[in-house]
C-alpha cells in the first residue's frame, strides 16, 4: 500500500528535498535559490566588516551548503538549473572579490557536483 494513498499533493518535502508531481527538480532548485538569494544579502552587509577569507567561509556555510545538499541526486539537473546556480555563485563571488576578479577560489559547481558524485560512487564500489 502506498504511504500517501488517500492524500493528494503537488509537492512533497522529504529530508530537505522537494519532489513534485512533474518529476522534475525545478521546484526544488527554485526553493533552494530563493533561500540562498536571501542569504546573499548577509554577504553584502558583512563585506565591509570581515576579511575576504572569512567572507568565503560565510559563503560556504550559508549559501554553498544549501546548494550542495544532496548533490549526487541532482547530477542530471537541466541546463537552466545549473546556469541559475552558477549565476548565484557569480553574484557571491562579485560581492566578495569584485566584478573584475579572475581568481580560481570558486570552482564550477557542475564540475564540483560531478567530482563529488564520482567520489561517492567510487567509495560505494570499493565497499563491495
C-alpha positions in Angstrom: 0.0 0.0 0.0 1.4 3.4 -0.9 2.1 5.7 2.1 0.1 8.6 0.6 -2.7 6.6 -0.9 -5.6 8.8 0.3 -3.7 12.1 0.1 -3.3 14.4 -2.8 -0.4 16.9 -3.0 1.6 18.5 -5.7 4.8 18.7 -3.7 6.4 16.6 -1.1 9.3 17.6 1.1 11.4 14.6 2.3 14.7 15.1 4.1 15.0 18.6 2.7 14.4 17.6 -0.9 11.3 18.6 -2.7 9.6 16.2 -5.0 6.7 17.3 -7.3 4.1 15.6 -9.4 6.0 16.6 -12.6 9.1 14.5 -11.6 11.5 17.4 -12.2 13.8 19.2 -10.0 12.9 22.8 -10.9 10.7 23.4 -7.8 13.4 22.1 -5.5 16.1 24.3 -7.1 13.8 27.3 -7.1 13.2 26.9 -3.4 17.0 26.5 -2.8 17.8 29.5 -4.9 15.2 31.6 -3.1 16.7 30.7 0.3 20.2 31.4 -1.0 19.3 34.7 -2.6 18.1 36.0 0.8 21.4 34.9 2.3 23.4 36.8 -0.2 22.3 39.9 1.5 24.3 38.8 4.5 27.4 38.8 2.4 26.7 42.3 1.3 26.4 43.5 4.8 29.5 41.6 6.1 31.7 42.7 3.2 32.7 45.9 4.9 33.3 44.1 8.3 35.0 40.8 7.5 38.2 40.0 5.6 38.0 38.1 2.3 38.9 34.6 3.8 36.1 34.9 6.4 33.6 36.1 3.7 34.4 32.9 1.7 33.8 30.9 4.8 30.4 32.6 5.3 29.6 31.9 1.7 30.4 28.3 2.1 28.4 28.0 5.3 25.2 29.9 4.4 25.0 29.6 0.6 27.1 26.7 -0.7 25.9 24.3 1.9 22.3 24.8 0.8 23.1 24.5 -2.9 25.2 21.3 -2.4 22.8 19.5 0.0 22.1 16.0 -1.6 24.2 17.0 -4.6 24.5 13.5 -6.2 20.8 13.3 -6.6 20.9 16.4 -8.8 23.7 15.2 -11.1 21.5 15.3 -14.2 19.9 18.7 -13.5 18.7 20.6 -16.5 20.9 23.2 -18.0 18.8 26.2 -16.9 19.0 24.9 -13.3 22.8 24.6 -13.5 23.0 28.1 -15.0 20.9 29.5 -12.2 23.2 28.0 -9.6 26.3 29.3 -11.4 24.7 32.7 -11.6 24.1 32.7 -7.8 27.7 31.8 -7.2 29.0 34.5 -9.5 26.9 37.0 -7.6 28.5 35.9 -4.3 32.0 36.0 -6.0 31.3 39.5 -7.2 30.3 40.6 -3.8 33.4 39.1 -2.1 36.0 39.9 -4.7 34.5 42.5 -7.1 33.4 42.2 -10.7 36.9 42.1 -12.3 38.3 39.3 -10.2 39.7 36.3 -12.0 40.7 34.1 -9.0 40.1 30.4 -9.0 38.7 30.2 -5.5 35.2 29.5 -6.7 35.1 26.1 -8.6 32.5 25.5 -11.2 29.6 23.9 -9.3 28.7 21.5 -12.0 32.2 20.1 -12.0 32.2 20.1 -8.2 28.9 18.1 -8.3 30.3 15.6 -10.8 33.5 15.2 -8.8 31.7 14.6 -5.5 29.3 12.2 -7.2 32.1 10.2 -8.7 33.9 10.1 -5.3 30.7 8.8 -3.7 30.3 6.2 -6.5 33.9 5.0 -6.1 33.5 4.7 -2.4 30.4 2.5 -2.9 32.2 0.3 -5.4 35.2 -0.1 -3.1 33.0 -1.3 -0.2 31.6 -4.2 -2.2 
